[in-house]
């Protein structure tokens, strides 16, 4: 029987910022082969979801979120997030027992560097307090809408001065 390899993280460097993403090839600096592997892994995760994931997916399917929809096990860059709302630039990550905190934090930083807000929720909390979790997600969505509106207003104010 072979030993299973576990994911190891390198020691954090002095520069704690996430590396800048250079957009290339389907939007990210990732090889086509790696992207295909990520999509295959996401497909497998969709087929074999956890109970917490299934419960939250069922509630999202029933909910009327307007033009905002959440995609299950979506590939975003080199990460697979549990739920992704592309229009809001928001991802929901279900933190399962046994997940590595350092790896999740590093992934969150790299996603936030490209404008995606990550909301991490414990699987046990989803199963025990679904209404509270949905209230948190809804509040996060409202905040993202407000942030995007504020950024749009700032952008329009900066560029309105040069128009005639």
C-alpha positions as CSV (number, residue, x, y, z in Angstrom):
1,X,0.0,0.0,0.0
2,X,1.3,3.4,-0.9
3,X,1.6,6.4,1.5
4,X,-0.8,9.2,0.7
5,X,0.8,12.5,0.0
6,X,-0.4,15.5,2.0
7,X,-0.3,19.1,0.9
8,X,2.6,20.9,2.4
9,X,3.0,24.7,2.6
10,X,6.3,26.4,2.2
11,X,7.3,28.7,5.1
12,X,5.8,32.1,4.7
13,X,8.2,34.6,3.1
14,X,8.9,38.0,4.4
15,X,6.5,39.4,1.9
16,X,3.1,38.4,3.2
17,X,1.1,39.9,0.3
18,X,-0.4,37.5,-2.2
19,X,1.4,37.3,-5.5
20,X,0.0,39.4,-8.3
21,X,-2.0,37.4,-10.9
22,X,-1.0,37.9,-14.5
23,X,-4.0,37.3,-16.6
24,X,-3.3,35.0,-19.5
25,X,-4.9,31.8,-21.0
26,X,-8.6,31.6,-20.0
27,X,-8.1,34.6,-17.8
28,X,-5.3,33.4,-15.4
29,X,-1.7,32.5,-15.6
30,X,-2.5,28.8,-15.4
31,X,-1.7,26.1,-18.0
32,X,-4.6,24.6,-19.9
33,X,-3.7,21.2,-18.5
34,X,-3.9,22.5,-14.9
35,X,-7.2,24.2,-15.6
36,X,-8.6,21.0,-17.1
37,X,-7.5,19.2,-13.9
38,X,-9.2,21.8,-11.7
39,X,-12.4,21.5,-13.7
40,X,-12.3,17.7,-13.4
41,X,-11.7,18.0,-9.7
42,X,-14.6,20.5,-9.3
43,X,-16.9,18.1,-11.2
44,X,-15.9,15.3,-8.9
45,X,-16.6,17.5,-5.8
46,X,-20.0,18.3,-7.2
47,X,-20.8,14.6,-7.5
48,X,-19.6,13.8,-4.0
49,X,-20.6,16.9,-1.9
50,X,-20.7,17.0,1.9
51,X,-24.0,17.2,3.8
52,X,-23.4,20.8,4.6
53,X,-22.7,21.7,1.0
54,X,-25.9,19.9,-0.2
55,X,-28.0,21.6,2.4
56,X,-26.7,25.1,1.5
57,X,-27.0,24.3,-2.3
58,X,-30.6,23.3,-1.8
59,X,-31.4,26.6,0.0
60,X,-29.6,28.7,-2.7
61,X,-31.7,26.8,-5.3
62,X,-34.9,27.8,-3.6
63,X,-33.9,31.3,-2.7
64,X,-34.8,34.3,-4.9
65,X,-31.6,36.3,-5.1
66,X,-32.6,38.4,-8.0
67,X,-29.9,38.5,-10.7
68,X,-27.3,37.0,-8.3
69,X,-26.7,33.3,-8.5
70,X,-24.2,31.1,-6.8
71,X,-22.3,28.4,-8.7
72,X,-21.4,25.2,-6.9
73,X,-17.7,24.2,-6.7
74,X,-16.6,26.9,-9.1
75,X,-13.0,27.2,-10.4
76,X,-11.8,30.7,-9.7
77,X,-8.2,31.1,-10.8
78,X,-6.2,28.2,-9.4
79,X,-8.8,27.7,-6.5
80,X,-12.0,25.8,-6.3
81,X,-14.5,27.6,-4.1
82,X,-17.6,25.9,-2.7
83,X,-20.0,28.7,-4.0
84,X,-19.2,31.6,-6.2
85,X,-21.3,34.6,-7.2
86,X,-19.6,36.1,-10.2
87,X,-21.8,39.2,-10.4
88,X,-20.9,40.2,-6.9
89,X,-17.3,39.0,-6.8
90,X,-18.1,36.9,-3.7
91,X,-17.2,33.4,-2.8
92,X,-18.5,31.2,0.1
93,X,-16.1,28.6,1.4
94,X,-17.4,25.8,3.6
95,X,-14.7,25.1,6.2
96,X,-14.9,21.3,6.8
97,X,-13.3,19.5,9.7
98,X,-9.8,18.7,8.7
99,X,-9.2,21.6,6.4
100,X,-5.9,23.4,6.7
101,X,-6.3,27.0,8.1
102,X,-3.1,28.2,6.6
103,X,-3.9,27.0,3.2
104,X,-7.4,28.5,3.3
105,X,-6.0,31.9,4.5
106,X,-3.5,31.9,1.7
107,X,-6.1,31.1,-0.9
108,X,-8.4,33.8,0.5
109,X,-5.7,36.4,0.3
110,X,-5.0,35.5,-3.4
111,X,-8.7,35.7,-4.3
112,X,-9.1,39.0,-2.4
113,X,-6.1,40.4,-4.4
114,X,-8.2,40.1,-7.5
115,X,-11.3,41.5,-6.0
116,X,-13.2,38.4,-4.8
117,X,-14.5,38.6,-1.2
118,X,-14.4,35.2,0.5
119,X,-16.8,34.4,3.3
120,X,-15.8,31.3,5.2
121,X,-18.5,29.3,7.1
122,X,-18.0,26.2,9.2
123,X,-19.9,23.1,8.0
124,X,-21.2,22.4,11.5
125,X,-22.7,25.9,11.6
126,X,-24.6,25.3,8.3
127,X,-26.1,22.1,9.6
128,X,-27.0,23.5,13.0
129,X,-28.1,27.1,12.2
130,X,-29.0,27.4,8.5
131,X,-31.2,30.6,9.0
132,X,-28.3,32.4,10.8
133,X,-25.9,31.4,8.0
134,X,-28.3,32.6,5.3
135,X,-28.6,35.9,7.2
136,X,-24.8,36.3,7.2
137,X,-24.6,35.5,3.5
138,X,-27.4,38.0,2.7
139,X,-25.7,40.7,4.8
140,X,-22.4,39.9,2.9
141,X,-24.2,40.2,-0.4
142,X,-25.7,43.6,0.6
143,X,-22.2,44.8,1.7
144,X,-20.7,43.7,-1.7
145,X,-23.5,45.5,-3.6
146,X,-22.8,48.7,-1.5
147,X,-19.0,48.4,-2.1
148,X,-19.5,48.0,-5.8
149,X,-21.8,51.0,-6.0
150,X,-19.4,53.1,-4.0
151,X,-16.5,52.1,-6.3
152,X,-18.7,52.9,-9.3
153,X,-19.6,56.3,-7.9
154,X,-15.9,57.1,-7.2
155,X,-14.9,56.0,-10.7
156,X,-17.6,58.1,-12.3
157,X,-16.7,61.2,-10.2
158,X,-13.0,60.9,-11.2
159,X,-13.7,60.5,-14.9
160,X,-16.6,63.0,-15.1
161,X,-14.2,66.0,-14.7
162,X,-12.4,65.3,-18.0
163,X,-15.6,65.1,-20.2
164,X,-17.1,68.0,-22.1
